[in-house]
Amino acid sequence: QVQLVESGGGLVQAGGSLRLSCAASGRAFSTLRLAWFRQVPGKEREFVAVISRSGTITYYADSVKGRFTIDRDNAKNTVYLQMNSLKPDDTAVYYCAADGKYLTTYYSQVDKYAHWGQGTQVTVSS
């Protein structure tokens, strides 16, 4: 099985930046499709970004496109989410997700990821 541990969350002012990290263990990192989701109270978990196993394909939710960047470092078994120009409505618990299957058109669906981290809180103040 795969274990995922997020870090890097915290409190930041609107317009600021944060970089989230997700460290993976238990399986060859290069075989994992990796994604970030976020969730706020009373709402369903929302897709944010995904990166293919090769690292050559990325997709983003419209709400974060142009502001967030997903990247992976296979040497460190870590996937990152660089978040710039943060807005108060970016406030959420951010989750790292992984699956061994290659990227498909269902990349934004929660049920297409077998492994999840515990989440890290991001709070953006106005």
C-alpha atoms as a printed R data frame, in Angstrom:
    type eleno elety resid chain resno       x      y       z
1   ATOM     1    CA   GLN     A     1   0.000  0.000   0.000
2   ATOM     2    CA   VAL     A     2   0.877  3.665  -0.326
3   ATOM     3    CA   GLN     A     3   1.244  6.095   2.544
4   ATOM     4    CA   LEU     A     4   0.919  9.824   1.881
5   ATOM     5    CA   VAL     A     5   1.815 12.632   4.275
6   ATOM     6    CA   GLU     A     6   1.021 16.262   3.482
7   ATOM     7    CA   SER     A     7   2.795 19.261   4.934
8   ATOM     8    CA   GLY     A     8   3.189 22.965   4.297
9   ATOM     9    CA   GLY     A     9  -0.258 24.236   5.178
10  ATOM    10    CA   GLY     A    10  -0.814 27.250   7.352
11  ATOM    11    CA   LEU     A    11  -2.149 30.771   7.546
12  ATOM    12    CA   VAL     A    12  -1.345 33.232   4.786
13  ATOM    13    CA   GLN     A    13  -2.646 36.628   3.734
14  ATOM    14    CA   ALA     A    14  -4.573 37.085   0.505
15  ATOM    15    CA   GLY     A    15  -2.176 37.503  -2.386
16  ATOM    16    CA   GLY     A    16   0.483 35.428  -0.690
17  ATOM    17    CA   SER     A    17   1.947 32.050  -1.528
18  ATOM    18    CA   LEU     A    18   2.316 28.619   0.008
19  ATOM    19    CA   ARG     A    19   3.898 25.407  -1.176
20  ATOM    20    CA   LEU     A    20   2.334 22.155  -0.072
21  ATOM    21    CA   SER     A    21   4.313 18.926  -0.067
22  ATOM    22    CA   CYS     A    22   3.181 15.328  -0.077
23  ATOM    23    CA   ALA     A    23   5.702 12.609   0.697
24  ATOM    24    CA   ALA     A    24   4.901  9.108  -0.520
25  ATOM    25    CA   SER     A    25   6.166  5.758   0.676
26  ATOM    26    CA   GLY     A    26   5.349  2.089   0.323
27  ATOM    27    CA   ARG     A    27   5.379  1.890  -3.469
28  ATOM    28    CA   ALA     A    28   7.589  2.966  -6.334
29  ATOM    29    CA   PHE     A    29   6.892  6.670  -6.635
30  ATOM    30    CA   SER     A    30   7.191  6.791 -10.403
31  ATOM    31    CA   THR     A    31   4.243  4.404 -10.765
32  ATOM    32    CA   LEU     A    32   1.838  6.816  -9.034
33  ATOM    33    CA   ARG     A    33  -0.548  9.270 -10.582
34  ATOM    34    CA   LEU     A    34  -0.744 12.085  -8.036
35  ATOM    35    CA   ALA     A    35  -3.350 14.725  -7.352
36  ATOM    36    CA   TRP     A    36  -4.430 17.424  -4.958
37  ATOM    37    CA   PHE     A    37  -7.999 17.880  -3.747
38  ATOM    38    CA   ARG     A    38  -9.491 20.299  -1.252
39  ATOM    39    CA   GLN     A    39 -12.556 20.364   0.948
40  ATOM    40    CA   VAL     A    40 -14.408 22.956   3.003
41  ATOM    41    CA   PRO     A    41 -17.105 22.257   5.608
42  ATOM    42    CA   GLY     A    42 -20.466 21.431   4.082
43  ATOM    43    CA   LYS     A    43 -19.080 20.837   0.598
44  ATOM    44    CA   GLU     A    44 -17.856 17.843  -1.346
45  ATOM    45    CA   ARG     A    45 -14.185 17.261  -1.912
46  ATOM    46    CA   GLU     A    46 -13.044 19.296  -4.912
47  ATOM    47    CA   PHE     A    47 -10.396 18.466  -7.488
48  ATOM    48    CA   VAL     A    48  -7.498 20.910  -7.661
49  ATOM    49    CA   ALA     A    49  -4.673 19.486  -9.784
50  ATOM    50    CA   VAL     A    50  -3.246 16.227 -11.106
51  ATOM    51    CA   ILE     A    51   0.058 15.091 -12.567
52  ATOM    52    CA   SER     A    52   0.592 11.940 -14.603
53  ATOM    53    CA   ARG     A    53   2.935  9.132 -13.660
54  ATOM    54    CA   SER     A    54   5.480 10.404 -16.148
55  ATOM    55    CA   GLY     A    55   5.149 13.971 -14.917
56  ATOM    56    CA   THR     A    56   4.549 15.153 -18.455
57  ATOM    57    CA   ILE     A    57   0.800 15.809 -18.213
58  ATOM    58    CA   THR     A    58  -0.938 18.128 -15.765
59  ATOM    59    CA   TYR     A    59  -4.501 19.374 -15.403
60  ATOM    60    CA   TYR     A    60  -5.978 22.016 -13.129
61  ATOM    61    CA   ALA     A    61  -9.379 23.056 -11.900
62  ATOM    62    CA   ASP     A    62 -10.552 26.258 -13.545
63  ATOM    63    CA   SER     A    63 -10.656 27.954 -10.159
64  ATOM    64    CA   VAL     A    64  -6.887 27.605  -9.667
65  ATOM    65    CA   LYS     A    65  -5.577 27.636 -13.235
66  ATOM    66    CA   GLY     A    66  -2.791 30.152 -13.658
67  ATOM    67    CA   ARG     A    67  -2.235 30.436  -9.904
68  ATOM    68    CA   PHE     A    68  -1.362 26.903  -8.772
69  ATOM    69    CA   THR     A    69   1.308 24.561 -10.120
70  ATOM    70    CA   ILE     A    70   1.660 20.845  -9.445
71  ATOM    71    CA   ASP     A    71   5.087 19.275  -9.731
72  ATOM    72    CA   ARG     A    72   6.807 16.070  -8.680
73  ATOM    73    CA   ASP     A    73  10.337 15.199  -7.641
74  ATOM    74    CA   ASN     A    74  10.878 11.487  -8.088
75  ATOM    75    CA   ALA     A    75  14.257 11.623  -6.353
76  ATOM    76    CA   LYS     A    76  12.510 12.814  -3.179
77  ATOM    77    CA   ASN     A    77   9.292 10.793  -3.594
78  ATOM    78    CA   THR     A    78   7.382 14.035  -3.206
79  ATOM    79    CA   VAL     A    79   4.673 15.900  -5.067
80  ATOM    80    CA   TYR     A    80   4.217 19.635  -4.581
81  ATOM    81    CA   LEU     A    81   1.455 22.155  -4.991
82  ATOM    82    CA   GLN     A    82   2.779 25.674  -5.417
83  ATOM    83    CA   MET     A    83  -0.031 28.100  -4.628
84  ATOM    84    CA   ASN     A    84   0.358 31.732  -5.638
85  ATOM    85    CA   SER     A    85  -2.000 34.709  -5.533
86  ATOM    86    CA   LEU     A    86  -4.025 33.016  -2.835
87  ATOM    87    CA   LYS     A    87  -7.601 34.087  -2.230
88  ATOM    88    CA   PRO     A    88  -9.816 33.662   0.837
89  ATOM    89    CA   ASP     A    89 -11.930 31.127  -1.064
90  ATOM    90    CA   ASP     A    90  -8.842 28.927  -1.386
91  ATOM    91    CA   THR     A    91  -9.248 28.227   2.330
92  ATOM    92    CA   ALA     A    92  -9.751 24.491   2.755
93  ATOM    93    CA   VAL     A    93  -8.210 21.266   3.922
94  ATOM    94    CA   TYR     A    94  -5.927 20.123   1.123
95  ATOM    95    CA   TYR     A    95  -5.499 16.405   0.487
96  ATOM    96    CA   CYS     A    96  -2.896 14.524  -1.479
97  ATOM    97    CA   ALA     A    97  -4.190 11.544  -3.451
98  ATOM    98    CA   ALA     A    98  -2.504  8.801  -5.447
99  ATOM    99    CA   ASP     A    99  -3.343  5.878  -7.656
100 ATOM   100    CA   GLY     A   100  -1.311  3.373  -9.617
101 ATOM   101    CA   LYS     A   101  -3.428  3.640 -12.747
102 ATOM   102    CA   TYR     A   102  -2.437  6.002 -15.487
103 ATOM   103    CA   LEU     A   103  -4.177  9.317 -16.077
104 ATOM   104    CA   THR     A   104  -7.614  9.066 -17.654
105 ATOM   105    CA   THR     A   105 -10.511 11.427 -18.268
106 ATOM   106    CA   TYR     A   106 -11.755 10.579 -14.761
107 ATOM   107    CA   TYR     A   107  -8.797 12.265 -13.055
108 ATOM   108    CA   SER     A   108 -11.030 14.733 -11.195
109 ATOM   109    CA   GLN     A   109 -13.134 12.076  -9.452
110 ATOM   110    CA   VAL     A   110 -12.455 11.230  -5.827
111 ATOM   111    CA   ASP     A   111 -13.286  7.560  -6.308
112 ATOM   112    CA   LYS     A   112 -10.509  7.139  -8.880
113 ATOM   113    CA   TYR     A   113  -7.813  7.484  -6.207
114 ATOM   114    CA   ALA     A   114  -7.022  4.558  -3.953
115 ATOM   115    CA   HIS     A   115  -4.703  6.354  -1.523
116 ATOM   116    CA   TRP     A   116  -5.171  9.536   0.478
117 ATOM   117    CA   GLY     A   117  -3.206 11.607   2.917
118 ATOM   118    CA   GLN     A   118  -4.552 13.027   6.160
119 ATOM   119    CA   GLY     A   119  -4.932 16.562   4.844
120 ATOM   120    CA   THR     A   120  -3.326 19.878   5.707
121 ATOM   121    CA   GLN     A   121  -5.207 23.066   6.537
122 ATOM   122    CA   VAL     A   122  -4.729 26.154   4.388
123 ATOM   123    CA   THR     A   123  -6.294 29.367   5.639
124 ATOM   124    CA   VAL     A   124  -6.168 32.558   3.574
125 ATOM   125    CA   SER     A   125  -7.076 35.745   5.389
126 ATOM   126    CA   SER     A   126  -8.543 38.780   3.674
